[in-house]
Amino acid sequence: MHSDIHAMLHTYRSTDLRDEAAEARVPGPGLRHRMGWTMVELGLRLTQSRPVPVRTAHAA
């Protein structure tokens, strides 16, 4: 196969794949997207290290 024919076939196939991907694309950030990022933010806040107060045992 000649290289110019191979390049032309590659161009046609990549155009087809781009068109298919554009059709399958999710339309904009919806509720699922916002909830996911909210959960990520909450998880990051929960995992931040906070100074834990040290409790000492007192003998009665």
Backbone hydrogen bonds, N-H to C=O, Kabsch-Sander energy under -0.5 kcal/mol:
donor,donor_aa,acceptor,acceptor_aa,energy
6,H,2,H,-2.3
7,A,3,S,-2.5
8,M,4,D,-1.9
9,L,5,I,-2.6
10,H,6,H,-2.3
11,T,7,A,-2.1
12,Y,8,M,-2.2
13,R,9,L,-2.5
14,S,10,H,-2.6
15,T,11,T,-1.9
16,D,12,Y,-2.1
17,L,13,R,-2.4
18,R,14,S,-2.2
19,D,15,T,-2.1
20,E,16,D,-2.3
21,A,17,L,-2.3
22,A,18,R,-2.1
23,E,19,D,-1.6
24,A,20,E,-1.6
25,R,21,A,-0.6
28,G,26,V,-1.1
30,G,28,G,-0.6
34,R,30,G,-2.2
35,M,31,L,-2.8
36,G,32,R,-2.1
37,W,33,H,-2.0
38,T,34,R,-2.0
39,M,35,M,-2.3
40,V,36,G,-2.0
41,E,37,W,-2.4
42,L,38,T,-2.4
43,G,39,M,-2.5
44,L,40,V,-2.3
45,R,41,E,-2.1
46,L,42,L,-2.3
47,T,43,G,-1.5
48,Q,44,L,-0.6
48,Q,45,R,-0.6
55,R,53,P,-0.5
